[in-house]
Amino acid sequence: MELLGIDIGGSGVKGALVDAATGELTTKRYRIATPQPATPKAISNTVVRLVKHFGWKGALGCGFPAAISKGVVRTASNIDDGWLGIEVSDLFSKATGNPTIVLNDADAAGLAEMKFGAGKNRKGIVFIITVGTGIGTAAFSDGCLFPNMELGHLIMNDKIAEHFVSDAVRKKEELSWKKWSKRFNSYLLEIERLFWPDLIIIGGGASKKQEKFFMYLNTDIEIVPAQLLNEAGIIGAALAAKSL
């Protein structure tokens, strides 16, 4: 069964057709730079461009960088405030002419990793933490998703955590990988203290650079890199579209 998955991020909006049975992309990934400002109209038009690129007719899923409750945007930490209260699933469905489901982007990546990646067949409490423009988190208990766990918004050193430990902050402050890793490890220790997960999967853009910082991480939790890397959000979004 082929479905269209779209991953809406802070720097790019990416999509591909996905074989929902295997998790494999059946087309090349297509990327469009995220418009700035990332208003509802601008993002909606970008999603339409992706749908037209693939000539797609049918159900599609979108990972979106916000908490999504019953199709409604509830947070706007890394997107335009104009999104708050928008029924984004309805907006994209009407714009594209296709039934659309929208979910939190980290939740989408987590669904993919649990089905096809580093979390496959893992029981207990599993966290997926995506490290990129911000910090995204998804939590699973025996394979069941607890949605919208926006734990990138924990407070650390009087700051929102993602404003202290994201990959964007590492680049902006020109931190060495070792120095940034110390910050990131303190964040993982906070997750450990609060939730005691059995496994943490590190995804997002930083997961491609595991050799630069994994050796500095020191927790009592098993920590592994994501296997699906930047394709996870696309794959997970496509999996979510199976429910339509």
C-alpha positions as CSV (number, residue, x, y, z in Angstrom):
1,M,0.0,0.0,0.0
2,E,1.5,3.3,-1.1
3,L,0.9,6.5,0.7
4,L,2.3,10.0,0.7
5,G,4.2,11.2,3.7
6,I,5.2,14.9,4.3
7,D,7.5,16.1,7.0
8,I,7.2,19.9,7.7
9,G,10.3,21.2,9.4
10,G,11.8,24.5,10.3
11,S,14.1,24.6,7.3
12,G,12.5,22.3,4.8
13,V,9.2,20.6,3.8
14,K,10.0,17.1,2.6
15,G,7.9,14.4,1.1
16,A,7.9,11.0,-0.6
17,L,5.7,8.1,-1.5
18,V,6.1,5.3,1.0
19,D,5.3,1.6,0.9
20,A,3.4,1.3,4.2
21,A,4.1,-2.4,4.5
22,T,7.9,-2.1,4.4
23,G,8.6,1.5,5.3
24,E,10.6,2.0,2.2
25,L,10.4,5.1,0.1
26,T,9.2,4.3,-3.4
27,T,10.2,7.7,-4.8
28,K,13.0,10.1,-4.3
29,R,12.5,12.5,-1.4
30,Y,11.4,15.9,-2.7
31,R,12.3,19.0,-0.6
32,I,11.1,22.6,-0.7
33,A,12.6,25.2,1.6
34,T,10.2,26.2,4.4
35,P,8.8,29.6,3.6
36,Q,9.6,32.5,5.9
37,P,7.4,33.5,7.6
38,A,5.9,30.1,7.9
39,T,2.3,31.2,8.0
40,P,-0.7,28.9,7.5
41,K,-1.2,30.1,3.9
42,A,2.5,29.8,3.0
43,I,2.9,26.3,4.4
44,S,-0.4,25.2,3.0
45,N,0.7,26.3,-0.5
46,T,4.0,24.4,0.0
47,V,2.1,21.2,0.9
48,V,0.0,21.7,-2.3
49,R,3.2,22.0,-4.3
50,L,4.5,18.7,-2.9
51,V,1.2,16.9,-3.6
52,K,1.3,18.2,-7.2
53,H,4.9,17.2,-7.6
54,F,4.0,13.6,-6.9
55,G,0.7,13.8,-8.8
56,W,-0.9,12.3,-5.7
57,K,-4.6,11.5,-5.3
58,G,-5.4,9.8,-2.0
59,A,-4.8,9.8,1.7
60,L,-1.7,11.7,3.0
61,G,-0.1,12.3,6.3
62,C,1.9,15.3,7.5
63,G,4.3,15.6,10.5
64,F,4.0,19.1,11.9
65,P,6.3,21.0,14.4
66,A,3.6,21.6,17.1
67,A,1.3,19.8,19.5
68,I,-1.7,18.7,17.5
69,S,-4.9,17.8,19.4
70,K,-7.9,16.6,17.3
71,G,-6.4,18.2,14.2
72,V,-5.9,21.6,15.9
73,V,-2.6,23.3,16.4
74,R,-2.0,24.0,20.1
75,T,1.6,25.2,20.3
76,A,3.8,27.5,18.2
77,S,7.3,27.5,19.5
78,N,9.1,27.2,16.1
79,I,6.3,28.3,13.8
80,D,4.3,31.5,13.2
81,D,1.9,32.3,16.0
82,G,-0.9,32.5,13.4
83,W,-1.1,28.7,13.5
84,L,-2.5,28.6,17.0
85,G,-6.1,27.3,17.0
86,I,-5.9,26.4,13.3
87,E,-7.6,23.1,12.3
88,V,-4.6,22.1,10.3
89,S,-5.9,18.7,9.1
90,D,-9.0,20.4,7.6
91,L,-6.8,23.2,6.1
92,F,-4.5,20.8,4.3
93,S,-7.4,18.5,3.2
94,K,-9.2,21.4,1.6
95,A,-6.1,22.9,0.0
96,T,-4.9,19.6,-1.5
97,G,-8.3,18.0,-2.2
98,N,-7.1,14.8,-0.4
99,P,-8.0,13.4,3.0
100,T,-5.1,14.5,5.3
101,I,-4.1,13.6,8.8
102,V,-1.6,15.9,10.7
103,L,0.3,14.8,13.7
104,N,3.3,16.1,15.8
105,D,6.5,15.7,13.8
106,A,8.4,13.9,16.6
107,D,5.4,11.5,17.0
108,A,5.6,10.8,13.3
109,A,9.3,10.0,13.5
110,G,8.6,7.9,16.5
111,L,6.0,5.8,14.8
112,A,8.4,5.0,12.0
113,E,11.3,4.1,14.3
114,M,9.1,1.9,16.4
115,K,7.6,0.1,13.3
116,F,10.7,-0.2,11.1
117,G,13.7,1.2,12.9
118,A,15.6,1.2,16.2
119,G,12.5,0.6,18.3
120,K,11.2,-2.4,16.4
121,N,9.9,-5.1,18.7
122,R,11.0,-3.1,21.8
123,K,8.8,-3.3,24.8
124,G,8.8,-1.1,27.9
125,I,9.1,2.7,27.8
126,V,10.9,4.0,24.7
127,F,11.6,7.7,24.0
128,I,12.5,9.1,20.6
129,I,14.3,12.4,20.9
130,T,14.8,14.4,17.6
131,V,17.6,16.9,17.7
132,G,17.5,19.7,15.1
133,T,16.2,23.2,14.9
134,G,14.5,22.3,18.2
135,I,14.1,19.3,20.4
136,G,11.2,16.9,19.6
137,T,10.2,14.0,21.8
138,A,7.9,11.0,21.4
139,A,7.1,8.5,24.1
140,F,5.9,4.9,23.8
141,S,4.8,2.4,26.4
142,D,4.9,-1.2,25.1
143,G,4.6,0.2,21.5
144,C,1.7,2.5,22.3
145,L,2.2,6.2,21.6
146,F,1.5,8.9,24.2
147,P,1.1,11.9,21.8
148,N,2.3,15.4,22.0
149,M,5.0,14.9,24.6
150,E,6.6,18.3,24.0
151,L,9.6,17.7,26.4
152,G,11.8,20.0,24.5
153,H,10.0,22.6,26.6
154,L,11.3,21.4,29.9
155,I,13.0,24.2,31.8
156,M,16.8,23.9,32.2
157,N,19.1,26.6,33.6
158,D,16.2,29.0,33.5
159,K,15.7,28.3,29.8
160,I,13.4,26.3,27.7
161,A,15.5,23.1,27.1
162,E,15.5,23.3,23.3
163,H,16.9,26.9,23.6
164,F,19.8,25.4,25.5
165,V,20.5,22.0,23.9
166,S,19.2,22.0,20.3
167,D,21.6,21.5,17.3
168,A,20.6,25.0,16.1
169,V,22.0,26.4,19.4
170,R,25.2,24.4,19.1
171,K,25.8,26.0,15.7
172,K,24.7,29.5,16.7
173,E,26.9,29.5,19.8
174,E,29.7,27.7,17.9
175,L,30.0,25.0,20.6
176,S,32.4,22.1,20.2
177,W,30.7,18.7,20.1
178,K,32.2,17.9,23.5
179,K,30.9,21.0,25.1
180,W,27.4,20.7,23.5
181,S,27.3,17.0,24.5
182,K,27.7,18.0,28.1
183,R,24.6,20.1,27.8
184,F,22.7,17.4,25.9
185,N,23.7,14.8,28.5
186,S,22.2,17.0,31.3
187,Y,19.0,17.0,29.3
188,L,19.0,13.2,29.0
189,L,19.6,12.9,32.7
190,E,16.5,15.1,33.3
191,I,14.4,12.8,31.1
192,E,15.9,9.8,33.0
193,R,15.0,11.4,36.4
194,L,11.4,12.1,35.4
195,F,10.4,9.1,33.3
196,W,13.0,6.3,33.6
197,P,12.7,5.0,30.0
198,D,14.2,1.7,29.0
199,L,15.5,3.0,25.7
200,I,16.2,6.4,24.2
201,I,16.5,6.7,20.4
202,I,18.3,9.8,19.2
203,G,17.0,11.1,15.8
204,G,16.8,14.3,13.8
205,G,19.7,15.9,12.0
206,A,22.2,15.3,14.8
207,S,21.7,11.5,14.5
208,K,23.8,11.6,11.4
209,K,26.7,12.8,13.5
210,Q,26.6,10.2,16.2
211,E,30.3,9.5,16.0
212,K,31.0,13.1,17.2
213,F,29.0,13.0,20.5
214,F,27.7,9.6,21.5
215,M,31.0,8.8,23.3
216,Y,30.4,11.7,25.6
217,L,26.9,10.6,26.8
218,N,26.7,9.1,30.2
219,T,23.4,7.8,31.6
220,D,22.0,4.6,33.0
221,I,19.6,4.3,30.0
222,E,20.4,2.5,26.8
223,I,20.9,5.1,24.1
224,V,21.0,4.3,20.3
225,P,20.9,6.3,17.1
226,A,17.8,6.3,15.0
227,Q,18.0,4.1,12.0
228,L,15.7,5.9,9.6
229,L,17.4,9.3,10.0
230,N,15.8,12.1,8.0
231,E,13.3,9.7,6.4
232,A,11.6,8.9,9.7
233,G,9.2,11.8,9.7
234,I,8.1,11.1,6.1
235,I,7.6,7.4,6.8
236,G,5.7,8.0,10.1
237,A,3.4,10.5,8.5
238,A,2.6,8.0,5.7
239,L,1.9,5.3,8.4
240,A,-0.5,7.7,10.1
241,A,-2.4,8.2,6.8
242,K,-3.4,4.5,7.0
243,S,-6.0,5.4,9.5
244,L,-7.9,7.6,6.9
